[in-house]
Amino acid sequence: MRTRSVIPGLLAGVCLLATPAQAETLKEALLRAYEDNPTLLAARAQQRATDEGVVIQRSQALPSVTTSATYSEFLQQNSVSFISPERQLNASVDLSLPIYQGGAVRNGILAAENRVEAGRADLRSTESAVFTDVVTNYMNVIQNEAIVELAANNVEVLEINLQATSDRFEIGDLTRTDVAQSESRLAIARGDLRTAEANLVNARERYIAAVGAAPTDLEPPPPLPGLPASPDEAVAVALENNPDLIAAIERADAAGFDIEVAGSGRLPTVSLFTNGGYQNFLGTLGSITGAPADQTSTNATAGVRLSLPIFQGGRVAAQQRQATAQAEAALEQVIATERSIIAQTRAIYSSWRAANAIIASSEAAVAAAELSLEGVRAENTVGNRSILDILDAQQELLRAQVQLVTARRNAYVAGFSLLAIMGKAEARDLGLGEDGVLYDPVDNYERVRRIVWDWHWDPDPVATSSRTVDIPAPDGEVADTESAGD
């Protein structure tokens, strides 16, 4: 009984599928997500909002100018006054320049700058997380397409086996039990194929959500560069470059400056001030001398203002204690983040090494299962093996093939996750800058940090990421491998 063997190309590489000329690469998927993923675009916008914290803090050290104008109508005149005006126009201009504010401004700026650095690290972390999600979904599509191919091939093999078994039953060479066993395995295989197709639909939907486009004939991913030789090396790199840890450290530093800002509330403040005023009675001011009264007047004042808090009901002390406790919490968060990174790095490294070991054992298992299946078929022709033995050998081969496909997917995802936690899975690390200008958060910071004009604003906010509602719902089918390669 001869049957079509499993497509050799399925197990030839990580992709396990023939690649047409217009296939999509992992780099293209990552670049699309870099430019269009809403989570990443939102993180960039949030960082631009964080940049403004420095400008807001610095504004407290700059001069402030205010003006006011008042027009008044006196509806009822003073009965004992002979010169009461009927209306009045007042205008004033006030200028204030802070000289000393107890260190609140300087420490507030330093805290805001640290939070900008923390935000940049958060943006790096979001970028790595988005890329890890893209790689995971990219490999999930490849894995599930391969499993669908294997399941479809298994159904075809079992259909041929059932036909051959039925033919032998007709001539009395096999029993009805043999036919029933073949029918049972075929029914299960068809159910497994439907499950595999449903899993492929789910993988394709998740890919669309992450990338913003449907997966099209995904190519095998390139080898991952810079993977560590030991868990200790991975941990050392992670502790130096992991963006989450960097963000936690920057926030702890900012919290330290917050203590000084809170304590400044008990210190004196000094400022220079000047103001000018203008008054006009609009020709309605009377005179008791008979000569026309002067209807306008001006005044100007300049001076130094000193303010020294004496008693504030314990508010400043409470604010400083609160800031101290928050700084302590931030320091503990640094340790917690460091612990988590160490544990995750070691665990991911172990998973990556295990997946590579499983690949080697699965390749040996596939080779042995193929040899076993051929031997069982040969022995069945001379009556030494039953149909059930053939079915069991076929199932064993399928399990080994699926395990190999899964191990290759797991090894690549674990390897990329290891790079991500080491801080080595960002756009610059992946060479995405070769295809366009990379987003640099420093550009926006430099753009806004010196703006002091109150009437400056950015354009109205608009969402720039694309929607996926118009992308057709994916199915669980896989293009025929042989025709795709023609």
VOBA-448062 format. One record per residue (C-alpha): residue number from 1; x, y, z. Coordinates in nm, 2 decimals. Each point is the difference from the previous one (the first is absolute). Example, Ala and Ser with C-alpha at 12.3 -4.5 7.8 and 13.67 -1.06 7.14 Angstrom:
! residues 2
ATOM  resi    east   north      up
ATOM     1    1.23   -0.45    0.78
ATOM     2    0.14    0.34   -0.07
//
This chain:
! residues 486
ATOM  resi    east   north      up
ATOM     1    0.00    0.00    0.00
ATOM     2    0.18    0.32   -0.13
ATOM     3   -0.11    0.34    0.13
ATOM     4    0.12    0.35   -0.07
ATOM     5    0.27    0.10    0.26
ATOM     6   -0.01    0.32    0.20
ATOM     7    0.11    0.30   -0.21
ATOM     8    0.38    0.02    0.06
ATOM     9    0.00    0.38   -0.01
ATOM    10   -0.21    0.01    0.31
ATOM    11    0.29   -0.08    0.23
ATOM    12    0.28    0.15   -0.19
ATOM    13    0.02    0.33    0.19
ATOM    14   -0.18    0.21    0.26
ATOM    15   -0.26    0.11   -0.25
ATOM    16   -0.06   -0.36   -0.12
ATOM    17   -0.19    0.13   -0.30
ATOM    18    0.10    0.08   -0.36
ATOM    19    0.06    0.37   -0.05
ATOM    20   -0.15    0.18   -0.30
ATOM    21    0.17    0.30   -0.16
ATOM    22   -0.22    0.26    0.17
ATOM    23    0.04   -0.14    0.35
ATOM    24    0.00    0.24    0.30
ATOM    25    0.31    0.01    0.22
ATOM    26    0.02    0.04    0.38
ATOM    27    0.18    0.33   -0.05
ATOM    28   -0.28    0.13   -0.21
ATOM    29   -0.25   -0.10    0.26
ATOM    30    0.20    0.17    0.28
ATOM    31    0.04    0.32   -0.21
ATOM    32   -0.37    0.01   -0.07
ATOM    33   -0.07   -0.03    0.38
ATOM    34    0.27    0.26    0.08
ATOM    35   -0.18    0.25   -0.23
ATOM    36   -0.36   -0.10    0.06
ATOM    37   -0.06   -0.18    0.33
ATOM    38   -0.24    0.21    0.22
ATOM    39    0.15   -0.11    0.33
ATOM    40    0.34    0.12   -0.11
ATOM    41   -0.14    0.32   -0.15
ATOM    42   -0.19    0.07    0.32
ATOM    43    0.32   -0.05    0.21
ATOM    44    0.18    0.25   -0.22
ATOM    45   -0.28    0.26    0.05
ATOM    46    0.01   -0.07    0.38
ATOM    47    0.37    0.07    0.00
ATOM    48   -0.06    0.33   -0.18
ATOM    49   -0.23    0.09    0.29
ATOM    50    0.27   -0.10    0.25
ATOM    51    0.24    0.23   -0.18
ATOM    52   -0.22    0.30    0.09
ATOM    53    0.06   -0.06    0.37
ATOM    54    0.34    0.16   -0.02
ATOM    55   -0.14    0.31   -0.18
ATOM    56   -0.28    0.03    0.26
ATOM    57    0.25   -0.02    0.29
ATOM    58    0.24    0.25   -0.16
ATOM    59   -0.28    0.25   -0.06
ATOM    60   -0.02    0.05    0.38
ATOM    61    0.35    0.17   -0.02
ATOM    62   -0.09    0.23   -0.28
ATOM    63   -0.16    0.35    0.01
ATOM    64   -0.37    0.02    0.00
ATOM    65   -0.19    0.30   -0.15
ATOM    66   -0.37    0.05    0.06
ATOM    67   -0.23    0.29   -0.10
ATOM    68   -0.36    0.08    0.09
ATOM    69   -0.25    0.26   -0.10
ATOM    70   -0.32    0.11    0.17
ATOM    71   -0.29    0.22   -0.13
ATOM    72   -0.24    0.12    0.27
ATOM    73   -0.34    0.18   -0.01
ATOM    74   -0.09    0.18    0.32
ATOM    75   -0.38   -0.05    0.01
ATOM    76   -0.05    0.21    0.31
ATOM    77    0.21    0.29    0.10
ATOM    78    0.12    0.10    0.34
ATOM    79   -0.25    0.26    0.12
ATOM    80    0.26    0.20    0.19
ATOM    81    0.27    0.00   -0.27
ATOM    82    0.01    0.27   -0.26
ATOM    83    0.25   -0.16   -0.22
ATOM    84   -0.12   -0.36   -0.02
ATOM    85    0.06   -0.14   -0.35
ATOM    86   -0.26   -0.19   -0.20
ATOM    87    0.24   -0.26   -0.15
ATOM    88    0.35   -0.11    0.03
ATOM    89    0.26   -0.20   -0.19
ATOM    90    0.29   -0.17    0.18
ATOM    91    0.29   -0.19   -0.16
ATOM    92    0.31   -0.15    0.16
ATOM    93    0.31   -0.21   -0.09
ATOM    94    0.19   -0.21    0.26
ATOM    95    0.34   -0.16   -0.05
ATOM    96    0.15   -0.25    0.25
ATOM    97    0.33   -0.17   -0.01
ATOM    98    0.08   -0.28    0.24
ATOM    99    0.35    0.02    0.16
ATOM   100   -0.01   -0.28    0.26
ATOM   101   -0.26   -0.26    0.07
ATOM   102    0.17   -0.23    0.25
ATOM   103    0.14   -0.23   -0.27
ATOM   104   -0.34   -0.11   -0.12
ATOM   105    0.05    0.10   -0.36
ATOM   106    0.35   -0.15   -0.04
ATOM   107   -0.10   -0.33    0.16
ATOM   108   -0.33   -0.01   -0.18
ATOM   109    0.19    0.04   -0.33
ATOM   110    0.24   -0.28    0.09
ATOM   111   -0.29   -0.23    0.10
ATOM   112   -0.17    0.08   -0.33
ATOM   113    0.32   -0.08   -0.20
ATOM   114    0.03   -0.33    0.18
ATOM   115   -0.36   -0.08   -0.09
ATOM   116    0.08    0.08   -0.36
ATOM   117    0.28   -0.25    0.01
ATOM   118   -0.23   -0.25    0.16
ATOM   119   -0.25    0.06   -0.27
ATOM   120    0.25   -0.06   -0.27
ATOM   121    0.09   -0.33    0.16
ATOM   122   -0.37   -0.09    0.02
ATOM   123   -0.03    0.08   -0.37
ATOM   124    0.29   -0.24   -0.07
ATOM   125   -0.18   -0.26    0.21
ATOM   126   -0.32    0.05   -0.19
ATOM   127    0.19   -0.03   -0.33
ATOM   128    0.16   -0.33    0.11
ATOM   129   -0.34   -0.13    0.12
ATOM   130   -0.17    0.08   -0.33
ATOM   131    0.28   -0.16   -0.19
ATOM   132   -0.01   -0.31    0.22
ATOM   133   -0.37   -0.02   -0.07
ATOM   134    0.05    0.03   -0.37
ATOM   135    0.27   -0.27    0.00
ATOM   136   -0.22   -0.23    0.21
ATOM   137   -0.30    0.04   -0.23
ATOM   138    0.22   -0.03   -0.31
ATOM   139    0.14   -0.33    0.12
ATOM   140   -0.35   -0.11    0.12
ATOM   141   -0.13    0.04   -0.36
ATOM   142    0.29   -0.19   -0.14
ATOM   143   -0.04   -0.28    0.26
ATOM   144   -0.37   -0.03   -0.04
ATOM   145    0.03    0.00   -0.38
ATOM   146    0.25   -0.28    0.02
ATOM   147   -0.23   -0.19    0.24
ATOM   148   -0.29    0.04   -0.23
ATOM   149    0.21   -0.14   -0.29
ATOM   150    0.10   -0.30    0.22
ATOM   151   -0.36   -0.06    0.11
ATOM   152   -0.12    0.02   -0.36
ATOM   153    0.27   -0.23   -0.11
ATOM   154   -0.09   -0.24    0.28
ATOM   155   -0.36    0.00   -0.11
ATOM   156    0.10   -0.08   -0.36
ATOM   157    0.23   -0.28    0.11
ATOM   158   -0.28   -0.15    0.22
ATOM   159   -0.25    0.03   -0.28
ATOM   160    0.23   -0.20   -0.23
ATOM   161    0.05   -0.25    0.29
ATOM   162   -0.37   -0.03    0.05
ATOM   163   -0.06   -0.07   -0.37
ATOM   164    0.28   -0.26   -0.01
ATOM   165   -0.14   -0.16    0.32
ATOM   166   -0.35   -0.01   -0.15
ATOM   167    0.13   -0.16   -0.32
ATOM   168    0.18   -0.27    0.20
ATOM   169   -0.32   -0.05    0.21
ATOM   170   -0.20   -0.06   -0.32
ATOM   171    0.23   -0.28   -0.11
ATOM   172    0.01   -0.15    0.35
ATOM   173    0.36    0.09    0.09
ATOM   174   -0.11    0.22    0.29
ATOM   175   -0.28    0.01    0.25
ATOM   176   -0.27    0.26    0.07
ATOM   177    0.19    0.09    0.31
ATOM   178    0.29    0.12   -0.21
ATOM   179   -0.23    0.22   -0.21
ATOM   180   -0.17    0.14    0.32
ATOM   181    0.34    0.09    0.14
ATOM   182    0.10    0.18   -0.32
ATOM   183   -0.33    0.18    0.00
ATOM   184    0.04    0.11    0.36
ATOM   185    0.35    0.14   -0.05
ATOM   186   -0.12    0.18   -0.31
ATOM   187   -0.29    0.16    0.18
ATOM   188    0.24    0.12    0.28
ATOM   189    0.25    0.13   -0.25
ATOM   190   -0.28    0.21   -0.18
ATOM   191   -0.10    0.14    0.34
ATOM   192    0.37    0.09    0.07
ATOM   193    0.02    0.17   -0.34
ATOM   194   -0.30    0.22    0.09
ATOM   195    0.16    0.09    0.34
ATOM   196    0.33    0.08   -0.18
ATOM   197   -0.19    0.22   -0.25
ATOM   198   -0.18    0.18    0.29
ATOM   199    0.34    0.06    0.17
ATOM   200    0.14    0.14   -0.32
ATOM   201   -0.29    0.25   -0.03
ATOM   202    0.06    0.11    0.36
ATOM   203    0.38    0.04   -0.07
ATOM   204   -0.07    0.20   -0.32
ATOM   205   -0.25    0.23    0.19
ATOM   206    0.25    0.07    0.27
ATOM   207    0.26    0.08   -0.27
ATOM   208   -0.24    0.25   -0.16
ATOM   209   -0.05    0.17    0.34
ATOM   210    0.37    0.03    0.06
ATOM   211    0.12    0.09   -0.35
ATOM   212   -0.30    0.17   -0.16
ATOM   213    0.00   -0.22   -0.31
ATOM   214   -0.08   -0.36   -0.08
ATOM   215    0.29   -0.25   -0.01
ATOM   216    0.10   -0.09   -0.36
ATOM   217    0.22   -0.30   -0.06
ATOM   218    0.24    0.07    0.29
ATOM   219    0.36   -0.07   -0.06
ATOM   220    0.23   -0.18    0.25
ATOM   221    0.14    0.25    0.25
ATOM   222    0.37    0.08   -0.01
ATOM   223    0.23   -0.13    0.27
ATOM   224    0.00    0.19    0.33
ATOM   225    0.33    0.18    0.06
ATOM   226    0.17    0.06    0.34
ATOM   227   -0.15   -0.28    0.20
ATOM   228    0.19   -0.05    0.32
ATOM   229    0.22   -0.30    0.07
ATOM   230   -0.11   -0.04    0.37
ATOM   231   -0.28    0.12    0.23
ATOM   232    0.25    0.21    0.19
ATOM   233    0.10    0.18   -0.31
ATOM   234   -0.37    0.06   -0.08
ATOM   235   -0.07    0.13    0.35
ATOM   236    0.30    0.24   -0.01
ATOM   237   -0.11    0.15   -0.33
ATOM   238   -0.36    0.03    0.12
ATOM   239    0.09    0.18    0.32
ATOM   240    0.19    0.25   -0.21
ATOM   241   -0.24    0.05   -0.28
ATOM   242   -0.35   -0.11    0.10
ATOM   243   -0.23    0.31   -0.05
ATOM   244   -0.24   -0.09    0.28
ATOM   245    0.29    0.00    0.25
ATOM   246    0.13    0.33   -0.14
ATOM   247   -0.35    0.15    0.03
ATOM   248   -0.03   -0.11    0.36
ATOM   249    0.34    0.15    0.09
ATOM   250   -0.08    0.33   -0.16
ATOM   251   -0.34    0.02    0.18
ATOM   252    0.18   -0.07    0.33
ATOM   253    0.24    0.29   -0.07
ATOM   254   -0.30    0.22   -0.09
ATOM   255   -0.17   -0.09    0.33
ATOM   256    0.32    0.11    0.19
ATOM   257   -0.03    0.35   -0.16
ATOM   258   -0.37    0.00    0.10
ATOM   259    0.10   -0.01    0.36
ATOM   260    0.19    0.33   -0.04
ATOM   261   -0.29    0.15   -0.19
ATOM   262   -0.23   -0.08    0.29
ATOM   263    0.24    0.13    0.26
ATOM   264    0.04    0.33   -0.18
ATOM   265   -0.35    0.10    0.11
ATOM   266    0.14    0.10    0.34
ATOM   267    0.27    0.23   -0.14
ATOM   268   -0.03    0.37   -0.10
ATOM   269   -0.06    0.12   -0.35
ATOM   270    0.13    0.31   -0.16
ATOM   271   -0.12    0.17   -0.31
ATOM   272    0.03    0.34   -0.18
ATOM   273   -0.32    0.17   -0.11
ATOM   274   -0.11    0.30   -0.19
ATOM   275   -0.35    0.12   -0.10
ATOM   276   -0.15    0.30   -0.18
ATOM   277   -0.35    0.13    0.00
ATOM   278   -0.21    0.23   -0.21
ATOM   279   -0.33    0.16    0.10
ATOM   280   -0.25    0.20   -0.21
ATOM   281   -0.33    0.14    0.11
ATOM   282   -0.11    0.06   -0.36
ATOM   283   -0.08    0.37    0.05
ATOM   284   -0.25   -0.06    0.28
ATOM   285    0.22    0.11    0.30
ATOM   286   -0.14    0.33    0.13
ATOM   287    0.20    0.30    0.15
ATOM   288   -0.06    0.22    0.30
ATOM   289    0.23    0.28   -0.13
ATOM   290   -0.18    0.06   -0.33
ATOM   291    0.30   -0.10   -0.20
ATOM   292   -0.02   -0.32   -0.20
ATOM   293    0.12   -0.30    0.21
ATOM   294    0.28   -0.23   -0.12
ATOM   295   -0.19   -0.31   -0.11
ATOM   296    0.31   -0.23   -0.03
ATOM   297    0.27   -0.12    0.24
ATOM   298    0.29   -0.25   -0.02
ATOM   299    0.21   -0.17    0.27
ATOM   300    0.30   -0.24    0.01
ATOM   301    0.15   -0.21    0.28
ATOM   302    0.30   -0.22    0.03
ATOM   303    0.14   -0.19    0.29
ATOM   304    0.12   -0.33    0.16
ATOM   305   -0.24   -0.24    0.16
ATOM   306    0.11   -0.24    0.27
ATOM   307   -0.24   -0.27    0.13
ATOM   308    0.09   -0.22    0.30
ATOM   309   -0.24   -0.27    0.11
ATOM   310   -0.04   -0.01    0.38
ATOM   311   -0.27   -0.26    0.06
ATOM   312   -0.19   -0.21   -0.26
ATOM   313   -0.18   -0.26    0.22
ATOM   314    0.26   -0.27   -0.06
ATOM   315   -0.08   -0.02   -0.38
ATOM   316    0.37    0.04   -0.11
ATOM   317    0.12   -0.26    0.24
ATOM   318   -0.27   -0.24   -0.11
ATOM   319    0.08    0.06   -0.37
ATOM   320    0.37   -0.06    0.07
ATOM   321   -0.07   -0.32    0.20
ATOM   322   -0.23   -0.11   -0.29
ATOM   323    0.27    0.06   -0.26
ATOM   324    0.26   -0.19    0.22
ATOM   325   -0.23   -0.30    0.02
ATOM   326   -0.06    0.01   -0.37
ATOM   327    0.37    0.02   -0.07
ATOM   328    0.05   -0.30    0.23
ATOM   329   -0.26   -0.19   -0.20
ATOM   330    0.17    0.10   -0.32
ATOM   331    0.33   -0.14    0.13
ATOM   332   -0.17   -0.33    0.09
ATOM   333   -0.15   -0.01   -0.34
ATOM   334    0.35    0.01   -0.15
ATOM   335    0.09   -0.31    0.20
ATOM   336   -0.32   -0.17   -0.10
ATOM   337    0.05    0.08   -0.36
ATOM   338    0.36   -0.13    0.02
ATOM   339   -0.11   -0.32    0.16
ATOM   340   -0.27   -0.05   -0.26
ATOM   341    0.25    0.06   -0.29
ATOM   342    0.25   -0.24    0.14
ATOM   343   -0.27   -0.27    0.05
ATOM   344   -0.15    0.05   -0.35
ATOM   345    0.34    0.01   -0.17
ATOM   346    0.11   -0.33    0.15
ATOM   347   -0.34   -0.16   -0.07
ATOM   348   -0.01    0.12   -0.36
ATOM   349    0.36   -0.12   -0.05
ATOM   350   -0.10   -0.34    0.13
ATOM   351   -0.30   -0.02   -0.23
ATOM   352    0.21    0.10   -0.30
ATOM   353    0.26   -0.27    0.08
ATOM   354   -0.27   -0.25    0.06
ATOM   355   -0.17    0.08   -0.33
ATOM   356    0.32   -0.05   -0.19
ATOM   357    0.06   -0.33    0.17
ATOM   358   -0.36   -0.10   -0.09
ATOM   359    0.07    0.09   -0.36
ATOM   360    0.29   -0.25   -0.01
ATOM   361   -0.19   -0.27    0.17
ATOM   362   -0.31    0.06   -0.22
ATOM   363    0.21   -0.02   -0.32
ATOM   364    0.13   -0.34    0.12
ATOM   365   -0.36   -0.10    0.09
ATOM   366   -0.13    0.09   -0.34
ATOM   367    0.27   -0.19   -0.18
ATOM   368   -0.06   -0.30    0.22
ATOM   369   -0.38    0.02   -0.03
ATOM   370    0.03    0.02   -0.38
ATOM   371    0.22   -0.31   -0.01
ATOM   372   -0.23   -0.18    0.25
ATOM   373   -0.31    0.07   -0.22
ATOM   374    0.17   -0.13   -0.31
ATOM   375    0.11   -0.31    0.19
ATOM   376   -0.35   -0.07    0.14
ATOM   377   -0.16    0.04   -0.34
ATOM   378    0.25   -0.25   -0.14
ATOM   379   -0.06   -0.24    0.28
ATOM   380   -0.38    0.03   -0.05
ATOM   381    0.03   -0.12   -0.35
ATOM   382    0.14   -0.34    0.13
ATOM   383   -0.25   -0.02    0.28
ATOM   384    0.23    0.09    0.29
ATOM   385   -0.17    0.33    0.08
ATOM   386   -0.37    0.10    0.03
ATOM   387   -0.18    0.30   -0.15
ATOM   388    0.00    0.15    0.36
ATOM   389    0.37   -0.02    0.00
ATOM   390    0.02    0.21   -0.31
ATOM   391   -0.25    0.25    0.14
ATOM   392    0.20    0.03    0.32
ATOM   393    0.32    0.05   -0.19
ATOM   394   -0.16    0.27   -0.22
ATOM   395   -0.13    0.18    0.32
ATOM   396    0.34   -0.02    0.16
ATOM   397    0.16    0.16   -0.31
ATOM   398   -0.26    0.28    0.01
ATOM   399    0.07    0.07    0.37
ATOM   400    0.37    0.02   -0.07
ATOM   401   -0.05    0.23   -0.29
ATOM   402   -0.23    0.24    0.20
ATOM   403    0.24   -0.01    0.29
ATOM   404    0.29    0.11   -0.23
ATOM   405   -0.21    0.28   -0.16
ATOM   406   -0.09    0.12    0.35
ATOM   407    0.35   -0.02    0.14
ATOM   408    0.13    0.21   -0.29
ATOM   409   -0.26    0.26    0.07
ATOM   410    0.07   -0.01    0.37
ATOM   411    0.37    0.03   -0.05
ATOM   412   -0.03    0.31   -0.22
ATOM   413   -0.25    0.18    0.22
ATOM   414    0.20   -0.08    0.32
ATOM   415    0.32    0.13   -0.17
ATOM   416   -0.17    0.32   -0.10
ATOM   417   -0.15    0.04    0.35
ATOM   418    0.35   -0.05    0.14
ATOM   419    0.13    0.28   -0.22
ATOM   420   -0.29    0.22    0.10
ATOM   421    0.05   -0.04    0.38
ATOM   422    0.37    0.07   -0.06
ATOM   423   -0.10    0.33   -0.16
ATOM   424    0.13   -0.11   -0.34
ATOM   425   -0.33   -0.03   -0.20
ATOM   426   -0.07    0.35   -0.11
ATOM   427   -0.02    0.16   -0.34
ATOM   428    0.37    0.10   -0.01
ATOM   429    0.10   -0.35    0.11
ATOM   430   -0.21   -0.16   -0.27
ATOM   431    0.12    0.22   -0.29
ATOM   432   -0.33    0.17   -0.06
ATOM   433    0.17    0.33   -0.05
ATOM   434    0.13   -0.11   -0.33
ATOM   435   -0.35    0.04   -0.15
ATOM   436   -0.09    0.33    0.14
ATOM   437    0.05    0.26    0.27
ATOM   438   -0.03   -0.13    0.35
ATOM   439   -0.21    0.18    0.26
ATOM   440    0.22    0.19    0.24
ATOM   441   -0.18    0.13    0.31
ATOM   442    0.29    0.25    0.06
ATOM   443   -0.12    0.19   -0.31
ATOM   444   -0.33    0.10    0.16
ATOM   445    0.17    0.08    0.33
ATOM   446    0.24    0.24   -0.17
ATOM   447   -0.29    0.15   -0.20
ATOM   448   -0.20    0.10    0.31
ATOM   449    0.25    0.05    0.28
ATOM   450    0.07    0.37   -0.09
ATOM   451   -0.35    0.10   -0.09
ATOM   452   -0.12    0.29    0.23
ATOM   453   -0.27    0.15   -0.22
ATOM   454   -0.34   -0.07    0.15
ATOM   455   -0.18    0.01   -0.33
ATOM   456    0.19   -0.30   -0.15
ATOM   457   -0.19   -0.33   -0.05
ATOM   458    0.02   -0.31   -0.21
ATOM   459   -0.26   -0.11   -0.26
ATOM   460   -0.31   -0.17    0.12
ATOM   461    0.05   -0.36    0.10
ATOM   462   -0.08   -0.27   -0.27
ATOM   463    0.05   -0.38    0.01
ATOM   464    0.25   -0.10   -0.26
ATOM   465    0.00   -0.38    0.03
ATOM   466   -0.21   -0.19   -0.25
ATOM   467   -0.32   -0.18    0.08
ATOM   468   -0.04   -0.37   -0.08
ATOM   469   -0.38   -0.01   -0.04
ATOM   470    0.03   -0.02   -0.39
ATOM   471    0.25   -0.29    0.00
ATOM   472   -0.19   -0.31   -0.10
ATOM   473   -0.04   -0.27    0.27
ATOM   474    0.27   -0.26   -0.04
ATOM   475   -0.08   -0.36   -0.06
ATOM   476    0.18   -0.32    0.12
ATOM   477    0.12   -0.10   -0.35
ATOM   478    0.36   -0.03   -0.11
ATOM   479    0.09    0.05   -0.37
ATOM   480    0.11   -0.32   -0.17
ATOM   481    0.37   -0.03    0.05
ATOM   482    0.08   -0.15   -0.33
ATOM   483   -0.20    0.25   -0.21
ATOM   484    0.15    0.29    0.21
ATOM   485    0.34   -0.10   -0.10
ATOM   486   -0.07   -0.04   -0.37
//
